[in-house]
Amino acid sequence: MNATLDLLRTRRSVAPHLLGEPGPTPEELEALLTIGTRVPDHGRLTPWRFLVIEGGARARIGEVIATAFLADQPQADATRVEQERKRLARAPTVVAVVSRARPHVKIPEWEQALSAGAVAMTLVIAANAMSFSTSWLTEWYAFDRRILDALGLEPDERIAGFVHIGRALEPPVERARPALADVVTRL
Ligand SMILES: Cc1cc2nc3c(=O)[nH]c(=O)nc-3n(C[C@H](O)[C@H](O)[C@H](O)COP(=O)(O)O)c2cc1C
């Protein structure tokens, strides 16, 4: 069977705390990001961009996440806050895919947002093809203005996902998938 089909048939996400070192080398990451840009993009607007969160940046943004969390939940205990502080430090590398969908005379914003989703999924597939495992997450901080400001997002930019990349510490187990009969209509 074709290796691409095998990968697509069997790929599973791996929870971020089960994504260990090593993450992608600079060369591998360059290749992954390049492949990630190779997606359908109606009107060639490039309505997305990447944020690479590695090394110390994971703790730096983690501090912002913990501070925002604590401001909202001052009663939270230290363990819980520490969990928030480590949000982006679970996997060796996190790539945020940022949607830059904007009003356009011809191309609907919906289509631009879908292109950003295609970027994230392409990144996931490419990373898995390179023997990494991944988790595409948003979690609460993808929607929190304080965190988005710290990440440098413009007011009309959104996080399509934080793609966590690392090596699976445990093989994932299969999960149920929808029955085709429930999702396919033949016309
Ligand atoms: C845009 C987007 C955001 C997601 N955010 C989360 C999240 O915040 N937390 C979570 O547990 N799963 C989230 N997921 C789901 C996981 O990425 C993943 O699909 C799920 O765990 C099933 O894994 P699978 O890839 O093995 O089917 C998100 C998926 C998408 C497409």
The ligand as an SDF file (V2000), in Angstrom:
LIG
                    3D

 31 33  0  0  0  0  0  0  0  0999 V2000
   -9.3420   23.7500   15.0810 C   0  0  0  0  0  0  0  0  0  0  0  0
   -9.1780   22.6110   16.0580 C   0  0  0  0  0  0  0  0  0  0  0  0
   -8.9680   22.8930   17.3860 C   0  0  0  0  0  0  0  0  0  0  0  0
   -8.8280   21.8740   18.3170 C   0  0  0  0  0  0  0  0  0  0  0  0
   -8.6300   22.1790   19.6190 N   0  0  0  0  0  0  0  0  0  0  0  0
   -8.5700   21.1950   20.5220 C   0  0  0  0  0  0  0  0  0  0  0  0
   -8.4000   21.5210   21.9020 C   0  0  0  0  0  0  0  0  0  0  0  0
   -8.2920   22.6790   22.2800 O   0  0  0  0  0  0  0  0  0  0  0  0
   -8.3520   20.4900   22.7850 N   0  0  0  0  0  0  0  0  0  0  0  0
   -8.4770   19.1710   22.3780 C   0  0  0  0  0  0  0  0  0  0  0  0
   -8.4420   18.2710   23.2190 O   0  0  0  0  0  0  0  0  0  0  0  0
   -8.6110   18.8490   21.0810 N   0  0  0  0  0  0  0  0  0  0  0  0
   -8.6680   19.8280   20.1570 C   0  0  0  0  0  0  0  0  0  0  0  0
   -8.8040   19.5100   18.8320 N   0  0  0  0  0  0  0  0  0  0  0  0
   -8.9310   18.0690   18.4500 C   0  0  0  0  0  0  0  0  0  0  0  0
   -7.5690   17.3920   18.2520 C   0  0  0  0  0  0  0  0  0  0  0  0
   -6.7580   18.1080   17.3600 O   0  0  0  0  0  0  0  0  0  0  0  0
   -7.7210   16.0090   17.6430 C   0  0  0  0  0  0  0  0  0  0  0  0
   -8.3840   16.1060   16.4340 O   0  0  0  0  0  0  0  0  0  0  0  0
   -8.4750   15.0550   18.5010 C   0  0  0  0  0  0  0  0  0  0  0  0
   -7.7980   14.8850   19.6780 O   0  0  0  0  0  0  0  0  0  0  0  0
   -8.6760   13.7020   17.7760 C   0  0  0  0  0  0  0  0  0  0  0  0
   -7.4830   13.2100   17.3510 O   0  0  0  0  0  0  0  0  0  0  0  0
   -7.1890   12.5280   15.9210 P   0  0  0  0  0  0  0  0  0  0  0  0
   -6.3870   13.5590   15.1650 O   0  0  0  0  0  0  0  0  0  0  0  0
   -6.3910   11.3480   16.3250 O   0  0  0  0  0  0  0  0  0  0  0  0
   -8.4490   12.1790   15.2480 O   0  0  0  0  0  0  0  0  0  0  0  0
   -8.9160   20.5130   17.8900 C   0  0  0  0  0  0  0  0  0  0  0  0
   -9.1130   20.2380   16.5300 C   0  0  0  0  0  0  0  0  0  0  0  0
   -9.2550   21.2670   15.6290 C   0  0  0  0  0  0  0  0  0  0  0  0
   -9.4820   20.9250   14.1730 C   0  0  0  0  0  0  0  0  0  0  0  0
  1  2  1  0
  2  3  1  0
  2 30  2  0
  3  4  2  0
  4  5  1  0
  4 28  1  0
  5  6  2  0
  6  7  1  0
  6 13  1  0
  7  8  2  0
  7  9  1  0
  9 10  1  0
 10 11  2  0
 10 12  1  0
 12 13  2  0
 13 14  1  0
 14 15  1  0
 14 28  1  0
 15 16  1  0
 16 17  1  0
 16 18  1  0
 18 19  1  0
 18 20  1  0
 20 21  1  0
 20 22  1  0
 22 23  1  0
 23 24  1  0
 24 25  2  0
 24 26  1  0
 24 27  1  0
 28 29  2  0
 29 30  1  0
 30 31  1  0
M  END
$$$$
